[in-house]
Amino acid sequence: MKRRTFVRNTALTATGLALSSELVAKKQKSFGANDQINIGIIGTGSRGAGLIPIIEGIEGLQVVACCDVLPFRLNDALSKTAGRAKGFTDYRKLLEYNAVDAVLIATPFYLHQEVAMATMDADKHIYCEKTLVKGYTAIATLLKKAENFKKVFQTGHQYHSSRMYTQVVDLIKAGKVGKVTGFNCQWNRNGNWRRDLPDPSLEKAINWRMYREYSGGLVAELCSHQLDFVNWVNQSLPESALGVGGIDYWKDGRETFDNVHLIYSYPNGTKAKFTCLTSNAMDNYKVRVHGDKGTLILDYSKAWFYPEQGGEKKWGNVDGVSGATTNWQQGRGIPLNLVHEDPSKQALIDFRNAIWEGKIPASNLLTGAKAAVCVQMGLDAMYEEQKVLFKELPLSDKDLN
């Protein structure tokens, strides 16, 4: 089905999609400060199970239940809880378990909507890993469902919780780089992105990221974090998206691209470029924010500022070189000393605090929905080899404000 046909067939009225005041109002406070919050994890693959030690190390949080359809993954997760957690192979049974106060959804991407909606029905707090949900209809349906949901809903774009990224956004707003003129983002790796299989019959259950039916590929799994950041800085959604990609290196039967190259245009005139490679890891993860006064460069945990020629620099004599900047790190610009926690840990602390305080987290359902829209725009642009315009989607700026 062509995208424009899809758009016509799935168009939703503003009334049907618009967020009610329930989403933007203060959330229902059901916990007091320091109350223990019991977490159930649905999906205990590398991400879900990997978060267990972090959760266990945060005061006020503990894992009391785990669910996965693959026994070896479930058993591995349970072993990380010192035998405390109860195991389930059906997530609906976990949702019925009264000991669970909040759910962390770390299933394959295509299951996020189904599990999130069921968790809303079970009236439990939700931390849903990125990307929020797959496709415009799923985004609209989940937003509509959330109109009457009074518990906390956090989307797992952990860099949105990072205090380093928060401070960088504040610096940008304060004019550190001047007028923002563009973004250049990358997340490059060198590897086939495949997971080992204990049995060939489990190919799609384990390597679901390789198949379009289940996955958004590199755009959903990696680019989505940086798309969320650019939306955050611009305080808007893009007007259009262009993109190319291909299966050009790993000829192994995968359906999702092994390299992606995207350009988004925003209403303020900025252009944002995104690149993901799986055959070259040069510079790995980087976000570059370009302005007329300088450039900010971020990686996972550090940030640097490169002033434009004529910008303010602290001049001095370094290693006998007259005119060198005393705070300039060779090849790295001026390092910014920003104190912060590990982003995944900070995101879970924020989740706890949002539940304790009855507040909406910074990385919430709405910011997650906006990033999910951008993901689908990028996929459409690449797969259909055409420019995708936001105004042609079954969503509007009003719906996502």
C-alpha positions as CSV (number, residue, x, y, z in Angstrom):
1,M,0.0,0.0,0.0
2,K,1.4,3.4,-1.0
3,R,2.0,5.9,1.8
4,R,-0.5,8.5,0.6
5,T,-3.2,5.8,0.3
6,F,-2.3,4.7,3.9
7,V,-2.6,8.3,5.0
8,R,-6.0,8.8,3.5
9,N,-7.2,5.5,4.9
10,T,-5.9,6.2,8.4
11,A,-6.6,9.9,8.7
12,L,-7.9,10.7,12.2
13,T,-9.8,13.8,13.2
14,A,-8.2,16.3,15.6
15,T,-10.9,15.5,18.1
16,G,-10.1,11.8,17.9
17,L,-6.4,12.4,18.5
18,A,-6.1,15.6,20.5
19,L,-4.7,15.1,24.0
20,S,-7.1,15.7,26.8
21,S,-6.2,17.7,29.9
22,E,-5.6,14.4,31.7
23,L,-2.3,14.1,29.9
24,V,-1.0,17.5,30.7
25,A,-2.5,17.9,34.1
26,K,-0.7,16.8,37.3
27,K,-0.6,13.0,37.5
28,Q,-2.5,11.1,40.2
29,K,-0.2,10.8,43.2
30,S,-0.4,7.3,44.7
31,F,3.0,7.1,46.4
32,G,4.6,9.1,49.1
33,A,8.3,10.0,49.1
34,N,10.5,7.0,50.0
35,D,7.6,4.5,49.4
36,Q,8.9,1.3,47.7
37,I,7.9,1.0,44.0
38,N,7.7,-2.6,42.8
39,I,8.7,-3.0,39.1
40,G,7.6,-5.7,36.7
41,I,9.8,-6.0,33.6
42,I,8.1,-7.2,30.4
43,G,10.7,-8.3,27.9
44,T,14.0,-9.4,29.4
45,G,16.4,-9.3,26.5
46,S,19.6,-7.4,26.6
47,R,18.0,-4.1,27.5
48,G,15.3,-5.3,29.9
49,A,17.6,-7.6,31.8
50,G,20.5,-5.1,31.6
51,L,18.5,-2.5,33.5
52,I,17.8,-4.8,36.5
53,P,21.1,-4.1,38.3
54,I,20.6,-0.4,37.8
55,I,17.0,-0.6,39.1
56,E,18.2,-2.6,42.1
57,G,20.8,0.0,42.9
58,I,18.2,2.9,43.1
59,E,16.6,3.5,46.5
60,G,12.9,3.1,46.3
61,L,12.9,0.7,43.3
62,Q,13.0,-3.0,43.2
63,V,12.2,-5.7,40.6
64,V,9.5,-8.1,41.7
65,A,8.4,-9.7,38.4
66,C,9.9,-10.5,35.0
67,C,8.3,-11.8,31.9
68,D,9.6,-13.2,28.7
69,V,8.5,-15.9,26.2
70,L,12.1,-17.2,25.9
71,P,12.9,-19.3,29.0
72,F,16.7,-18.8,28.9
73,R,16.2,-15.0,28.9
74,L,13.6,-15.1,31.7
75,N,15.8,-17.3,33.8
76,D,18.8,-15.0,33.3
77,A,16.7,-12.0,34.4
78,L,15.4,-13.7,37.5
79,S,18.9,-14.7,38.5
80,K,19.7,-11.0,38.7
81,T,17.1,-10.4,41.4
82,A,18.5,-12.8,43.9
83,G,15.5,-15.0,43.6
84,R,13.1,-12.2,44.7
85,A,11.2,-11.8,41.4
86,K,8.4,-13.9,40.1
87,G,8.6,-15.2,36.6
88,F,5.9,-15.1,33.9
89,T,5.8,-16.1,30.3
90,D,2.5,-14.2,29.6
91,Y,2.7,-10.5,30.2
92,R,-1.0,-10.4,31.0
93,K,-0.4,-12.6,34.0
94,L,2.3,-10.2,35.2
95,L,-0.2,-7.3,34.9
96,E,-2.6,-9.2,37.1
97,Y,0.1,-9.7,39.8
98,N,-0.9,-7.3,42.6
99,A,2.6,-6.8,43.9
100,V,3.5,-4.9,40.7
101,D,3.2,-1.1,40.9
102,A,4.9,-0.1,37.7
103,V,5.9,-1.8,34.5
104,L,9.0,-1.4,32.3
105,I,8.3,-2.4,28.7
106,A,11.4,-3.7,26.9
107,T,9.7,-6.0,24.4
108,P,10.5,-5.9,20.6
109,F,9.3,-2.6,19.1
110,Y,6.2,-3.9,17.4
111,L,4.7,-5.1,20.7
112,H,5.0,-1.8,22.5
113,Q,1.5,-0.5,21.7
114,E,-0.2,-3.7,22.7
115,V,1.6,-4.0,26.0
116,A,1.4,-0.3,26.8
117,M,-2.4,-0.3,26.3
118,A,-2.8,-3.4,28.4
119,T,-0.7,-1.8,31.1
120,M,-2.9,1.3,31.0
121,D,-6.0,-1.0,31.5
122,A,-4.2,-2.6,34.5
123,D,-3.7,1.0,35.9
124,K,0.0,0.7,36.5
125,H,2.8,3.2,36.0
126,I,4.6,2.8,32.7
127,Y,8.2,3.1,31.6
128,C,8.2,2.2,27.9
129,E,11.5,1.8,26.1
130,K,12.1,3.8,22.9
131,T,10.9,4.0,20.3
132,L,7.4,4.5,21.7
133,V,5.3,2.7,19.2
134,K,5.5,1.7,15.5
135,G,3.5,3.7,13.0
136,Y,1.2,6.7,12.8
137,T,-2.0,4.7,13.7
138,A,-0.3,3.2,16.8
139,I,0.9,6.7,17.9
140,A,-2.6,8.1,17.5
141,T,-4.3,5.2,19.2
142,L,-2.0,5.3,22.2
143,L,-2.4,9.1,22.6
144,K,-6.2,8.6,22.5
145,K,-6.0,5.9,25.1
146,A,-3.9,8.0,27.4
147,E,-6.6,10.7,27.7
148,N,-8.0,8.9,30.8
149,F,-4.7,7.5,32.1
150,K,-3.7,9.1,35.4
151,K,-0.5,7.2,36.2
152,V,3.0,8.2,35.1
153,F,4.0,7.3,31.5
154,Q,7.7,7.8,30.7
155,T,9.3,7.0,27.4
156,G,12.8,5.5,27.6
157,H,14.8,8.2,25.7
158,Q,17.3,8.2,28.5
159,Y,19.4,11.2,27.1
160,H,16.3,13.3,27.6
161,S,16.8,12.6,31.3
162,S,20.6,13.1,31.2
163,R,21.6,16.2,33.2
164,M,24.4,16.8,30.7
165,Y,22.0,17.0,27.9
166,T,19.6,19.1,29.9
167,Q,22.4,21.6,30.7
168,V,23.5,21.6,27.0
169,V,19.9,22.5,26.0
170,D,19.9,25.3,28.6
171,L,23.2,26.6,27.1
172,I,21.8,26.6,23.6
173,K,18.7,28.5,24.8
174,A,21.0,31.0,26.5
175,G,22.8,31.6,23.2
176,K,26.0,29.7,23.7
177,V,26.2,28.7,20.0
178,G,24.3,31.8,18.8
179,K,21.6,31.2,16.2
180,V,21.3,27.4,15.7
181,T,21.8,26.7,12.0
182,G,22.0,22.9,11.8
183,F,22.5,19.5,13.5
184,N,24.8,16.7,12.4
185,C,24.2,13.4,14.3
186,Q,25.7,10.0,13.9
187,W,25.7,6.6,15.6
188,N,28.2,4.4,13.8
189,R,29.1,0.8,14.7
190,N,31.1,-2.0,13.1
191,G,29.2,-5.2,13.4
192,N,26.3,-7.1,11.9
193,W,23.9,-6.3,14.8
194,R,22.9,-9.9,15.0
195,R,22.4,-11.9,18.2
196,D,23.5,-15.5,18.6
197,L,20.8,-18.1,18.3
198,P,20.5,-21.1,20.6
199,D,18.1,-22.5,18.0
200,P,17.6,-21.4,14.3
201,S,13.8,-21.5,14.8
202,L,14.2,-18.4,17.1
203,E,15.7,-16.2,14.3
204,K,12.8,-13.7,14.2
205,A,12.1,-13.8,18.0
206,I,15.7,-12.9,18.7
207,N,16.8,-11.0,15.6
208,W,13.5,-9.1,15.2
209,R,15.5,-5.9,14.6
210,M,16.3,-7.3,11.1
211,Y,12.7,-7.5,9.9
212,R,10.5,-4.6,8.9
213,E,7.3,-6.2,10.3
214,Y,8.7,-6.1,13.8
215,S,11.3,-3.3,13.7
216,G,12.2,0.2,12.6
217,G,15.8,-0.8,12.2
218,L,18.6,1.7,12.8
219,V,16.2,4.7,12.8
220,A,14.1,3.4,15.6
221,E,16.8,1.7,17.6
222,L,19.5,4.4,17.4
223,C,18.6,7.6,15.5
224,S,15.4,8.0,17.7
225,H,17.5,9.2,20.6
226,Q,19.1,12.0,18.6
227,L,15.8,12.8,16.9
228,D,14.3,13.3,20.3
229,F,17.1,15.7,21.2
230,V,16.7,17.8,18.0
231,N,12.9,18.0,18.6
232,W,13.7,19.1,22.2
233,V,16.1,21.9,21.1
234,N,13.9,23.1,18.2
235,Q,10.7,22.8,20.3
236,S,9.0,21.6,17.2
237,L,8.5,18.7,14.8
238,P,10.1,18.7,11.3
239,E,8.2,19.8,8.3
240,S,9.7,17.2,6.0
241,A,12.1,14.3,5.8
242,L,14.4,12.9,3.1
243,G,16.4,9.8,3.3
244,V,18.3,7.0,1.6
245,G,19.7,3.7,2.9
246,G,20.3,0.2,1.8
247,I,21.4,-3.3,2.6
248,D,24.8,-2.8,1.1
249,Y,27.3,-4.6,3.4
250,W,25.6,-7.4,5.4
251,K,24.1,-9.7,2.8
252,D,22.5,-12.0,5.3
253,G,18.8,-11.9,4.5
254,R,17.9,-8.9,6.7
255,E,15.1,-6.6,5.6
256,T,16.0,-3.4,7.6
257,F,18.8,-1.3,6.2
258,D,22.4,-1.7,7.3
259,N,23.1,2.0,6.7
260,V,20.8,5.0,6.9
261,H,21.2,8.7,5.9
262,L,18.4,11.2,6.8
263,I,17.8,14.9,6.6
264,Y,14.9,16.6,8.4
265,S,13.9,20.2,7.8
266,Y,12.4,22.2,10.7
267,P,10.1,25.2,10.6
268,N,12.8,27.5,12.0
269,G,15.0,26.7,9.0
270,T,17.4,24.3,10.6
271,K,18.3,21.1,8.9
272,A,19.2,18.0,10.9
273,K,21.3,15.2,9.4
274,F,21.4,11.7,10.8
275,T,23.7,8.9,9.9
276,C,24.0,5.3,11.1
277,L,26.5,2.8,9.7
278,T,27.1,-0.8,10.7
279,S,30.4,-1.2,8.8
280,N,32.5,1.6,10.2
281,A,32.6,2.8,13.8
282,M,34.7,6.0,13.3
283,D,33.7,8.6,15.9
284,N,30.9,6.2,17.1
285,Y,28.2,8.4,18.7
286,K,28.2,12.1,18.2
287,V,25.7,15.0,18.2
288,R,26.9,18.3,16.7
289,V,24.9,21.5,17.2
290,H,26.1,24.2,14.8
291,G,25.4,27.9,15.5
292,D,26.8,31.1,14.1
293,K,28.8,31.6,17.3
294,G,30.1,28.1,17.7
295,T,29.5,24.4,17.8
296,L,28.6,22.0,20.6
297,I,29.7,18.4,20.3
298,L,28.2,15.7,22.6
299,D,29.0,12.1,23.0
300,Y,27.5,9.6,25.5
301,S,28.9,11.4,28.5
302,K,31.0,14.4,27.6
303,A,30.5,17.7,25.7
304,W,32.9,20.2,24.0
305,F,32.5,23.7,22.7
306,Y,34.2,25.0,19.5
307,P,33.8,28.8,19.2
308,E,33.6,30.3,15.7
309,Q,36.6,32.4,14.6
310,G,36.2,35.8,16.3
311,G,34.3,34.2,19.2
312,E,35.4,34.5,22.8
313,K,38.5,32.5,23.7
314,K,40.8,32.6,26.7
315,W,44.3,33.3,25.3
316,G,47.6,32.4,26.9
317,N,50.8,30.5,26.5
318,V,50.5,26.7,26.5
319,D,53.5,24.4,26.1
320,G,55.5,27.3,24.7
321,V,53.0,28.0,22.0
322,S,52.0,31.7,22.1
323,G,48.4,32.3,21.3
324,A,47.1,28.9,22.2
325,T,43.9,28.8,24.3
326,T,44.5,27.8,27.9
327,N,41.2,25.9,28.1
328,W,41.3,24.4,24.6
329,Q,41.8,20.6,24.5
330,Q,43.7,19.6,21.4
331,G,41.3,18.1,18.8
332,R,38.4,18.4,21.3
333,G,37.6,22.0,21.6
334,I,36.8,23.5,25.0
335,P,35.6,20.7,27.3
336,L,32.5,21.5,29.3
337,N,32.5,20.3,32.9
338,L,29.0,19.1,33.3
339,V,28.2,16.8,36.2
340,H,25.7,14.1,35.6
341,E,24.7,10.5,36.3
342,D,24.6,7.6,33.8
343,P,21.7,8.5,31.6
344,S,19.9,5.2,32.0
345,K,20.2,5.4,35.8
346,Q,19.1,9.0,35.7
347,A,16.0,8.1,33.6
348,L,15.0,5.5,36.2
349,I,15.5,7.9,39.0
350,D,13.3,10.4,37.2
351,F,10.7,7.7,36.8
352,R,10.8,7.0,40.5
353,N,10.5,10.7,41.3
354,A,7.7,11.3,38.9
355,I,5.7,8.5,40.7
356,W,6.6,9.8,44.1
357,E,5.7,13.4,43.2
358,G,2.8,12.8,40.9
359,K,4.5,14.7,38.0
360,I,5.0,14.2,34.3
361,P,8.6,13.2,33.5
362,A,10.7,15.2,31.0
363,S,10.7,12.2,28.6
364,N,7.0,11.6,28.6
365,L,4.3,10.1,26.3
366,L,4.1,13.3,24.2
367,T,7.9,13.7,23.6
368,G,8.0,10.0,22.9
369,A,5.2,10.3,20.4
370,K,7.0,13.1,18.6
371,A,10.1,11.1,18.2
372,A,8.1,8.1,17.0
373,V,6.5,10.4,14.3
374,C,10.0,11.4,13.2
375,V,11.1,7.7,13.0
376,Q,8.2,6.8,10.8
377,M,8.8,9.8,8.6
378,G,12.4,8.7,8.1
379,L,11.4,5.1,7.3
380,D,8.8,6.2,4.8
381,A,11.3,8.6,3.1
382,M,13.8,5.8,2.7
383,Y,11.6,2.8,1.9
384,E,9.4,4.8,-0.6
385,E,12.2,6.9,-1.9
386,Q,10.3,10.2,-1.7
387,K,10.2,13.3,0.4
388,V,7.8,13.0,3.3
389,L,5.8,16.1,4.4
390,F,4.5,16.3,7.9
391,K,1.3,18.1,6.6
392,E,0.4,15.0,4.7
393,L,0.5,12.7,7.8
394,P,-2.6,11.7,9.8
395,L,-1.3,13.9,12.6
396,S,-1.0,17.6,13.1
397,D,1.1,20.0,15.2
398,K,-2.1,20.7,17.2
399,D,-2.5,17.1,18.0
400,L,1.1,16.8,19.3
401,N,1.2,19.9,21.4
